[in-house]
Amino acid sequence: MSEMMTTELLVEAEWILQEYWTKGRYPIQTLHGGWSDFDVVAFHPHSKYSKYNGKSHLVLAEAKAFGTKDNVYVTTLKNKDVTLKNIEDLWTLPPEKNDPYFRFLYRIKDMNGPLLELVQNSVQAVTIQLVSNWILEKEIKESVEETLTGKVREIPILKNIQFVNCALETPLEVFGRIMELERENIQGRRYGNPILDLAREFNRYLDPSYLRKRNFSKKKEFYDYTKNLFKTMFPFKDQS
């Protein structure tokens, strides 16, 4: 098994912070005898995740980025029909002829071994999570996710699951939630996880509870300093 990529670690970190059992690059043998994997599998027998509070919850996640390092792909209200057609064609087209972002969904049909037993015997809710450089315009995001969820529900393995949902997200959305969860977490020690420890350090400077007065006479001066520092770190280009 190859090492996990940074975006996969990011996806895993959010579920670790919510006390899920997680496994990166979970291997599965396909129906044709080859091998593939789920980038991240996460499970909690009594989830505290607000959407499925108290339910046994399984997450099957894929982290993808296509194109060069500065490419972002956007689906808007004007071009959403192409995406909806790709969803409609799931299961009728082979994976290599469908949208590359959706190819991992075919692996759900190949699920076997302990993971399949878990789904059949112990899972009440399943989340299919795609984290990628594909952005859905706010006005269509919910409807596209619901349409995809309906198609995924056609997979025989998932037909008897009480709750199923698909989440189409960017790494920024995931890291934003990690920052929020970490701020609320009472743990005082480091996590020993690179993503969570990075979020811990960001939060330290965004909202320090105690400020040692060494170079700043007032807390406002520190906030101004921090604000300018973050502007330097994340320089948004003027698109006007």
N, C-alpha and C positions, 0 to 999 in steps of 0.2 A: 504494500500500500504506500503510495507517495504521500509526502507531507501535505498538510492542509495549507491552502492559500489564505491570504489575509482576510478576504471577504468572507470566506468560510468560517474563519476564527471569529469574525465579527458577528455572524449569524449565531454561532454556537454560544458566544458570550452572553447574549441577551437571555437565552434559556437557562444557562448556568446561574445567572443572577436571580432567576425565579425558581431555583432549586430543582431544575429538571435533570434527569439522567441524560447525558449526551454522548454521542459517538460520531466522530468525524470519519468521512469516507467509508461509510458502512457498505461492505461488499455484498452484491447479490449476483447470483448466477441467472443469466437470461434463459428464456424458454428455448433458445437456439443453441444453448450450451456454452456461450461466451460469458464474459464477466463484465460487470459494470458496478456502479455504486450510487448511493445517495450521499450528497456532500455532507449533510448533517442530519442525524436522526436524534430527536429529543423526546423524552417521555416523562410524564408525572402521573402517578396513580390517583392523586387527589389535587388537581391543579389549583393554583392560586391566581392563574391568569384570568383576568376579569371576564373575558368572553365565555370561558368555560369553567367558572369557579366551582370546585368540588368534583369535577368530572375527571375520569381517567383520559388523559389527553396525549395524543401522539402527533409529532411534527415531522414532516418529511420536507427537507429544505434543499434548494439548489441555488448556488451562487454563480452567476454568469456575467461576463462582460465581453461583448463582441466589438470588433473594430480596433482602432488605435487608442492610445491612452487618453485622448481628449474627446472621444466620440460619446455623444449621448443621443439616444433615439427617443423621439416623442410621438405619441399617438394622441391626436386631437379629435374633437367632435367631427371635423371635416373628413378625416381619413380613418375613422374607427371601423368602417365597413370591412376593410382589409383584415383587421384583427379578428372581427367577428366571423369572417369567412374561414380564417385559419382555425378558429375554435370549432366551427361547424364540421370542418374536415378531419378533426381528430378521430382516430380509430378507423377512418376509411382510407387515409393515405398512410404510407409507411413513414416512419420518423424522419428519414433523410429528406423527404419531400415536403415536410411541414415547416412552420416557423421554427427556427433554431432555438428560440427561447422556450418552446413547448416540448422539445424532444424528450426532456427528462420525465415527462408525464407518462410516457410509454413504459418506463421502468416500474411503475406501480403495478402494472399487470404481471410483471415478472417476480413480484415479491414472493419469497419462500422462506423456509427454515423458521428460526425463532421469531423473526419479525412478523411473519405471516401468522404464527400461532398467537402472538400478542394481539394483533388486529382482530383475529377471530374470537378470542376469549376474554380480552381484558380492556378493550378500548371503547370508550363512549363517544369521543370526539377526535377528529383528524383535521389538522391544518396542513395544506399543501402551500409551501412558501417559496416564491421565486424572488430572489434579491439580485438586481441587475442594473445595468446602465440604460434601462428602458423605462421611460416615464409616461404615465397615463395622465392626461389632463384631468383636473379635479372633477369636472362636470361629468365625465364618463367612467371614472375609475370604479366606482361602486357597481355600476351596471355590467361592466366588463368582467369584474371579479365574480359576480353572481352568475353570469352566463357560463364562465369557465367552470365554476363550481357545479352547475347543472350537468355539464358534460363529463366532469370527473366522476360524478355520482353514478355514471353508467358502468364504471368498472365493477365487475362482479364482487371483488374483494371488499368494496366499500358500500355495497348496496344496503347492508344491514347496520351500518354505523349510524347512530342517532344524529350526530352533528358533523357536518363536513363544511369546510370553507377554504377558499383559495385566497392568498394574499400576494399581490404583485407590488413589490416595494423596491426602493433604492437603498444603497448602503447608508446614505445620509439619514433617511427616515429611521433605520434600525439604530444607528449610532445616537440619534437624538433621543430615542426611547431608553437606550442604555444609560445615557447621561442622567436622564430623569430618574430612572430606577436606582442608579448608584447614589444620587443625591439623597434619596429617601432611605437608603440602606444604613442601618446603624453600625455595621461592621467597622471597627476601628483600625484593623490591620490591613496590610496589603493583601491582594487576592492571589498573587502568583499566576495571574493570567494577563498577558500583555495588553489585551483590549480593555479589560476592566481596570487595570492599573493606570492606563492612559486616561480613561474617563475619570478616574479618581483624581488625577493630577489636574485635569482641566477644571473639574469642579472646585478644587482647592482655590484656584485663582479667580473663578467666576463669583464665588460667594464665600470668602474667608470668614470664619466665625470669630477668629482672634487675629489681630494684626499687630505684630511687633513693630513698634515705631523706630525704624532705623533710618529710612530715607524719605518717609512720608509723614507729614505732620497731621494730615487728616485722612480719613477713610476715603473721602471723595477723590483725593489726589491719587490714591491707589487704584480706584475704579477707572479713573481717566487713563491712567497708565496701562491698565489691563485691557481696556477697550481699544486703545491704539495698538497694543501688542497683537491682539486678535485680528485687527484690520490688516496688519502687516502679514500675519500668517495666512489669512484668507482674503487676498486682494480681488474683489469682484471687479470685473472690467465694466466700464461705462458703456452701455449699449445704446445710448441716445444718439 
